[in-house]
Amino acid sequence: MGVIVLAGGKSERLGRDKALLTRGGVTLLEHTLQTVSEISREIIVVADRADRYPLATGRGVADRFPGAGPLGGVITGLELLGEGAHLAVACDMPSLQLPVLRYLLSLTDDATDCVVPLVGGRLEPLCAVYRSSALTPLRDCFEEGERALHRALRRLRLRSVDEAALRALDPGLRCFRNLNTPEEAAEWVF
């Protein structure tokens, strides 16, 4: 079991690289890596270039499909991590909650390709668990021209996790908040 940290976004709405936002001298990417290192020692950071970020934890890898969005990043991560169930998170989620992440991992089984939270009626594919069995359908979907991860999920044997179960572990659903705007970045706290 490994962790895929997606750090390849363009940060267009924010206007600067989200991964390098800092609080107390710690970048958002470093904070994310510290959090997920409690889950697994095998962590890969998918970005447009393998050397884009200096990493104390994890291994930087080049996205095989730079600029094509998170679907390409998840495919890249699954190819590198191999067999098993792997957690995938975006680097711009400053309030990842370990109990939620562990719960998602506990729900994986051979009958599912993916375990995805359902929050506010929307799937959250950037804080989800992907089994290696998801790789071929996701790659096929990508090769057919699809770039939206949430639409590619339709090809998978998906287990959605309802909001009530998530709220039991994270009452404010902080885990699923991400930073997209300067206002959100200004309010960010660990």
N, C-alpha and C positions, 0 to 999 in steps of 0.2 A: 504494500500500500504506500502510495506516495501522494505528494501535493503538487498541484499545478497552480502557480501564481501568475495570473495574466497581467502583464505590465506594458502592453504594447499599444494602448489607446493613444489617440491623437490629442486628447484633452482640449478639444476645440472650444467648448463652452467655458472652460476654466481659463484658457489662455496661456497655460504653462503646464509642464509635466507634473501630473498628479503624484507620481511615485516619489518625487523629490520635495514635496511639501514637508515642512518640518514643524515639530512641536517639541520644545525642550531639547533641541539638538538631535532629535531622532526623526528620520524621514518616515513618511507614510509607508513606503516599501519595507523599511527595516522593522517598523512596528508590526506590519502584517507577517513578515517572516518570523519574528519573535513569537507571535501568536501561534502560527501553524507549526512551528517547530515542536510544540507540545503534542502534536498529532503524529508527526512522522519526521524522521531524519532525512528522508529522501524527498527533497524539495527542488523543483525546477522553476525558474523564473523565465517565462516566455516573453521576449521583447523583440523589437525589429533587428537588434544586433545582440549577440551573445555577451559582448563586453559593454553594453550600454550603461549598466549600473555596477558600482563596486559593491560586492556582496560579502558579508561576514558569514552569512548562513545561506545555504542553497547553492544552486548552480545555474548560471545564466545560460540560456540557449536561444539561438536565433529562430524566430518564428519562420516556419517553412513558407508561410503565406503572408508576408508583411503587408500591412495596410488593408487586409481583407476582413478584419474584425475578429471577435472572440472565437467564432467557430474554427477558424484556422489555428488559433492558439490552443484550443482544446485538442484538436486533432494532433498538433505537434506534440503536446504533452503526453497524450495517450500513446503515441508511437514510441516515445522515448522511455516511458515508464513500464511498458509491457503489461503482462498479465496482472489481474487483480482489480480492486476497487480503488479509485483515486479521487481525492477531494480536489475540486477546482474552485478557486476564488479569484475575484478581481482585487487588484492592489489598492483600489480606492474605497475600501470598506473598512473604516477605522475602528468599528466597534464589533468585529467578529467575536462571537461568544463560543468558547470552547464546548460548553454543554450542548449547544445547538449543532456544532460541527460533529461532535461525537455521536449525537443522536442520529444525524443523517447517515453517518457511516454504519451505525448499528442496523439500519433498515435495508442494507444491501443484501441481495441474495441472487441465486442463479437464475431466478425468473425475471429479473429486471436488468436493464442496461443502465438505468439512470435513476437517481433519487433526487427530486427537485422540490424545494419549498414552493408552496402556493400562498402568496401574500397579497392581500387586497385584490384577489381574483386574478393575479398575474403570476406566471411561473418565474422563478428567480434562478435562471441557469448559470449565473456567475457566482453562486454559492451552493454548489451541488456536488453530488458524487456520481462519477462516471465509471462504469466497469469497462474493462478492456473490450468486452463484447460490443460496446457502442462504437468502436473505432471504424469498422467497415461501413455501417450505415451512415455515419457522419461523413466519412470520406466520400462515399458515393453521392451523398446529397451535395457536398461541396463541389465535386467534379461535374455535377449537373447544373451548377451555376448558383446554387443557394448560398447566401452569405449570412443570413440571419440565424443565429443559434436557436432562438426560441421557435422558429419554424422548423428547423432541422430536428428538433426534439420529437416531432410527429413521427419520425421514422423509428424511434426507439421504443422498447418496452419500458414505459415510464411509470414510476411510482411517485405520485405527488404527495406532499406532506402538508396537511391542512394547517391553517393558521392557528387554530386552537391548541394543537399539540406544540407548535412552536412557541406560542405565548406562555405556555406552562414553563418553558425554559428561559425565555427572554420576553418578559411581559410587554416591553415597549417596542419589540421587534427591531431593536437597535442594530442587530446583526446585519440587516438588509439595507441599511442606509448607506448611500455612497456619496461621494463628493463630485459634483459636476459644475458648480458655479462658484464664483468668488465668495458669495454669501455663505454657502455651505462650508467652504474651506475655512472661512473666518470663525465659524461656530464649532469647528471640529475639536473634539476632546477625546482622549483615550478613555 
